[in-house]
């Protein structure tokens, strides 16, 4: 969710700048000033394009982000299986060590 919102910040900021430009142009210039109107319209169009492109890029890469998280879940599952296998092998090795100790003790008893 945070990654999605952060991708919209450039567009949101450009819209805010355009609104501030409109406000200050009406405060500074006459309402009929053609130059401020042209700058305002251009900035609003650019801000809209940035938002549209940002949304398009965010929606285009969303399946890849989901597949990355799915592969991370799969790798965690594989790791858990591997850890369980290693624990089982260690238990078997402990049993083998105990059996070998018993054999050693028997051989020591026979050798005396």
N, C-alpha and C positions, 0 to 999 in steps of 0.2 A: 504494500500500500504506500509506503514512504517513497519507494522508487518511482511509483506512478506519479505522485504529487510533485516530486522534484523535477520531473520532466516537463511539467507545465509552467514552471516558474518563469522561464524567459518570455513566454507568451503573455502570462499574467502581468509581468512587469512592463512589457511594452504597451499593454492596454492601459495600465495605470499612467504611464508616461503620456500617452495620447490624451487621456482625460485631463491630466494636469496641464498639458499644452492647451487644450481647449479652454480650461478655466482661466489660465493666466493670459491667454490671448484676448479673451473677452474683458479681462481686468485692465490690460495694458493698451490694447488697440481698440479702435472703433469696431462695432459689430460687423460693419460692411467691409472690413479690410480683406482684400482678396488674397494676399500672400499668406496670412495666418490661416485662412480657410483652406488654401491649397496644401499647406504643411500639415494641417490637421487631418484632412482627408487622406493624404499619403501615409501619415503615421498610423491611422486607423486601419487602412488596407494592409500595411506591412504587419501590424500587430495581429490582425486576423489571419494572415498567411502563416505567421509563426505559430499561432495556436493550432491551425489546421495541420501544418507539417509536424508539429510536436505530437499531436494526437495520432496522426498516421504512423509515425515512427514508433510510438508507444504501443499501438495496437498491432503493428507488424511484428514486433519483437516479443510480444507477450507469449506466444506458444513456445518460443525458445527458452524463455525464463522458466516457464512451467516444466519443460522437459529437463532442464538443468536440475530443478528441485526434485523431480521424480527420479532422476539418476542418482542424486545424493541419497534419497531414501533407499534406493536399491543397493547402493554401496554400503550403507549402514547395516542393512539386512545381511549382506554377504559377510561383513566384518563380524557380526554377532554369530553367524554360523561357524566362521573360522575359529573364533574364540572358544565356542563350545566344543569343537573338534579337538582343539589343542588341549583343553581341560581333560577330555576323555582319554587322549593319548597319554597325558601325564599320570592319570589314575592307573592306566594299564602298565605304565613303566614302574610305578610304585609297587604294583602287585608282582611284577617280574623281579624287582629288587628283593622283595620279601621272600619269594620262592628261591632265588639264588642264595640268599643268606641261610635258608633252611638246608639247602643242598650242601653248602659249605660246612655247616655245623654237623651234618650227617657224615660227610667225608672226614672231618676231623675226628669224629667219634670212632670211625672204622680204622683210621690210620693209627690210633693210639694203641 
